[in-house]
C-alpha cells in the first residue's frame, strides 16, 4: 500500500516527560465532556507496572498535575476516561486483581470503588458498565448486588449497581446462536453500552471461533440477544443500533493486513457499508463522517490513517514509527481516538523500543475541507 504523505498535520505530545505517556482504549474518551480537561497516564518505565494518572488543560496542556498512582500494564494503560466534568474512571491492580475506581479529579476523593471487576471502555448516559467473572466473586462486600458472574451497570449519580445479564444468560445466548462455549465464555471483555444505554455488547470467547471470538449484544429492556461469530474486531457503537469495527481475514497462518476494512454492521453481523480502508484499532468522528484506524499489524510501521466516510484510501497518514518490540512485546497499541468535537485524533506514538508518547494531531475544518 502506497501511503499518502501529508505534511500539514503536526504531531503534538501531551507532555514533556523523560518516561512514557499513554492514552487509554480506542474510543475511550480522554476529554472531559465540557472539553476543558484531558486525562492520560505516565509510566517511568514500560517494563514496570507503576503508572501515574495525570490531568491537564485540553487547550493549553498547562496545569499538569498527577491525581493518582496505580499498577497496570501498558495495554490500554489504566483505561482512564472522564465520566463527567469532575470525575474519571480508571483501572488498578490490587493484590494482582483488577479493580476500577471513580474519582474526583479536583479533590482526589474516590467517589466509588474500588470495585473488583473487568472495566469497560467508557460511561454512557449516566451508567458505567463492567463485567464480573469467577475471580471477582465475593471480592466486593460493599456491593452485595454483585452476587454472581455477569454484566453490571453502576449508576454514576447514585452509586447504585444493577445486574443486566448473568452467567446463564450469556451461556444460553451463545448456544442459541450456534456457537460453542468454552471455559472462558462467561469471562466477558470489552463491555460497552450504546449511547442511550439500552443495549450492551461484549466480546465472547467461543470454541468454534478461535481467532476472532464472537460479539454478543443484549437488549437491556427486552432481553433479546444477538451474536456475531468470528466477529469484526475492536468494535465500537456506531449509533444506538449498529457497530463500527474492522473486518479482518485470517489466511491460515496470520491475519491479513491488506484486506482489512473499517465497516459498519448490524448487531447480527450484516455489513451495511464500508466506512474506511485498512485499520485495526479504530474510531469515528462524532458526526460519523470521518474514520481513523491504525496499521497495527506485526511487521509493519504502526501508521494511523484518516478516512472520509466510504473511502478506502486515506486522506492523511501520520504516526508510523516502526518499533515492533514496543508495539507487540510491550503492548503499546496506537488506539487512535477522536476528540469530542472531531477536530483532534489522540494516539499512542512509540518513539523507541522502550518509550512511547501520548500524542495528538489537529484536523480542523480547514484541513478537512481541502
N, C-alpha and C positions, 0 to 999 in steps of 0.2 A: 504494500500500500504506500503510495507516494503521499507524504504528509504536506499539508498546506502550511507554509510558514507565514506567521503574522507577527510583525514586529511592533505593532501599535499597542499590544497588551503588555503592561508592565506587571511583573510578579512582585508582590509585596509580602513581607513576613510580618506576623502579628506582633513579634517582639524581637529584640536583640538579646541573645542569650547563648552562652557557650555550650549548653546542653542541647537537648532536643525539645521541640514543641509539637503538639499533636491536637488535631480536631478529633471528633468522635465519628459515629457511623454516617455513611451516606444517607442523606435525607433527614438525619437528626439535626436539629436546628441550633447553631451556636449563638444566634442573636436573641436578645430579649424581644418580646412582642412589640414594644414601642421603638425598637431599632436603636436603642441608646447604648447597649452593653454587648460585649462578647464574652463567652466562656470557652476556655481551652485548657490544655494540660501542658505542664513542663516535666521533663524527666532528666535528671542529672546524667543518667546513663541508660541506653536502651537495653543493656544487659541486666539491669536491676528492676525490681518491681516498685520501688519508691516513686510515687507520682504526685506532683503538686497540681492543684486546681487553681487557676488564675482567672481573674476578671479584669476587663479594661473597657475604655470607651470605644464604641464602634467607629466613630468618625475619625478621631484623632489618634487612637491607640494609646492615649495618655491614661493616667491614673491606674497604672498597672498594680495589681495587688493580689497576693496569694490569699485564698479563703479556706483552703483545707488541704490535707495530705492523705493520700490513700495508698493502697498497694494494688497494683494491677499490671497486666501485661501490656504489650504495645498494640495488639489488635483492637482497634477502636478506642484505645486509651481507656479512660474511665467513662466513656459514653456520656459525657456531660452535656446537658441541654437545659434551656430555660423552660419552665412550666408556666410562668407568668413573669411580670416585670421585676419581681423581687426574689423569686425562688428558682433554684436549679435542682435538677435530679442527676445523680451520678452513682456509679457502682464502686464498690470497695471489695476487698477480700479480708475477712475477719476469721482468723484461725483456719485459713485455707478454704473458707466457704464464702461464696459470692453473696453480696448484700447491696441494697441501694438505700440512699438517703435523699430526702428533700430538704434543702437548706436555704435559709435567708442569706443572700449574698451581702447584705448591708450589715447585719448583726452577727453573722456566723452561727446563728442558732439553728440547730436541727429541728425542723418542724415535724417531720415524720421519719421514723426509722431509727436504727437500721432495720430494714425488712430483708430477711434472708430469702432470696428468690433470684430468678433469672430476670434481669432487667429487659426493657424494651427500647425501641427507637426513640420515642418521644410521647408526650402527653397530647391528647386531643379532646377538645370540647369539655375541659374540666375533669378529665379522667386520665389516670396513668395505668396502663396495663402491665402485667407481669405474669410469669408462669412459675408453678411450683411442681417440682419433681420429688422423688422419694428422699433425696438428700436434704431437702428443706423442711420435711415434716417434723413437727414438734420443736422447731427452732424459733418460732415466733409466738411465745406465750402472751405477748401484749396484743396479739391479733387472733383471738380464738376462732374467728371466722375462717382462718386458714387451717382447715382440718383435714384436707385431702388434696391429692395431686390434681392439678387443673390450671385453668386460666382465671385470673382475678383482676379486678379493677379497683384502684384506690381513688376515692373522690377527693380532689385537691382542696375543696372548700371546707370539708369536714374531717377528713382523715378516715372516713368510713371505707371499709373494704367489703366487696361482694364478689362471689364466685359466679362466673358466667359459663363455665364449662368444666366438668370434672373428667377424671381419667377415663371413665367408662364411655362418656360421650365422645371423646376423641378416638378411643379404640373402635367403637362401633362405626363412627364416621369413616374411618379408614377402610374397614371391612366392607361396608355398604357401597363404597365407591370403587371396589375392585382392587384395593391394594392389600399387601401382606404385611401385617405388623411385625416388628422385631422388638428386641428388648429396650430400644431407645425411643420407640414411637411416642410414648407419652411424656418424654423429656423434651418439651417443645422449646423452640427458639424463634427469634425474630418475630415476636408477638407485636402486632400493630393494629390499632384502631383506625377505621376510616374517619374522615373529617367530622362526621356527625356523631361518632362513637356509637353507631348502631350495628356495626359488624366488626368482627375481629378475625384477623388472619394469623397464621402461624406456619413455620417450617416444620415438616414432619419427616422423621427418618422411617423408611419402609423398606422391607427386604427386596421387593421387586423393582426398586428404583435406586440402585446403589450409588450412582454417580451424582444425580441432582436432587434426589429426595422428592417429596411431594409437598404441595402447598394446600393447606386447609383453610376454610373460611366458615365461620358460624354467624348466622344472623341472630343477634342477641335477643331481639324481640320475638321472633317466631321459632327459633331453634333450627331453622333449615340449614343444612350443611352443604358444602361444596368442596371438591378435592381435584387438584390438577396433578396427575402423576408425571414424573420426570419434568418437574416444574421449570419455568424460566427462573433465572437467578437474580439475587439482590433486588427483590421485588419491593415496590412501594405502592401505596394507593395513588392512582391517577385522579380519581374523584370518589364519590361515595360508593360507586358500583363496579369500578373496573381497576385493574392494576397496570402499572408500567414496570417493565422488567427486561432483562437481557435474555433473549433466546440463544442458547448455546447448543452445539452439537459435539458429540464425542465420536472420534473416528476409530475407536477400539483401543487406542493407546493414549491419546491425550484429548483434551478439549480444544476444538479448533478456534483459532482467533479470527481468521478472515471472514468466516461465515456468521459470526455473532452479529446480532441486530437488536437495537433497543426497540421494543414493541409494546403495544397495548393489548390487554387480554381481558376477557370476561372472567368472572370468578370460577367458571367451569373450564377455562383454558382455551376458548376460541380466540384466535388472533384477530383483532379488529382493525389494526393499522400498524404500519411501521413508522416509528417516531424518529429514529436516527440510525446511524450506522454502527460500526464496531464499538463495543463497550463491554464493561464488566460491572463494576460498581457505578451506579447511575443516579441521576436526579432530573427533575423537570422544573422549569421556571414556574412561578406561581400562576401565570396565565396559560401555562402548558403550550407555549408557542416555541420554546427552545428547550433543548435537552443536552445534558452533558454525560459523558461516560469516559472511564479510563481504559487504557490498553494495558491493564494489569494481567498479563499472561506471561508465564515463565519464558525467559529468554529474550523478551522484548523490553525496550525502554517503556516506562510507565507514562506514556503520553496521555494527556487529557484533551478530549475533543469537545467542541461546541457545535451543535447541530441546530439548524432550523427544522421545525416540525415537518416530518415527511421526507427529509433529505438524508441520504446515506453518506454524502461527502461532507466533511466538517467545514464550517466557515472559519474556524480558528483552531489552532493547536498550541498547547503550552505545556509546561512541566517537562516531562520526558527524560528525567535523569535515569541512567541505566545502572542502578546499584542493586543487583539481584539478591545479594545476601540480606540487605536491609529490607527489601520488599518481601522476600519469601521466608528466610530463616528468622528474621526479627519481626516479621508480620506487620510491617508498616505499609498498609494499603492506601492508595491515594484518596478514595472516598470523596469524590467531588460533590459539593452541595451548594445549591443556590441560596442566596440571601432571601430574606422575606420580600424585598422589593424587586428581586430578579436582576439586580444590577451588579451583583458580585457572584463569583464562584469561589468557595473555600475548598482547599485541598491540602493533603499532606504531601510534602515535597522533599524526598531524601536528597541530601547534598553530599553524602559519603556513605560507606557501608556501615558506619556506626552513628550516624547523626541525621536527623530529619527536622524540617521546619514546617510549622503551620503557616500556610501562605494563602493568598487570595489574589484574584485579578478583578479589575473593574471592567464591566461590559455594559456601559450605559447606552442610552438611546442613540447617541451619536455614532457609536461603533456598530450597533445592531442595524442601523438604517443604511449602512454602506452597501 
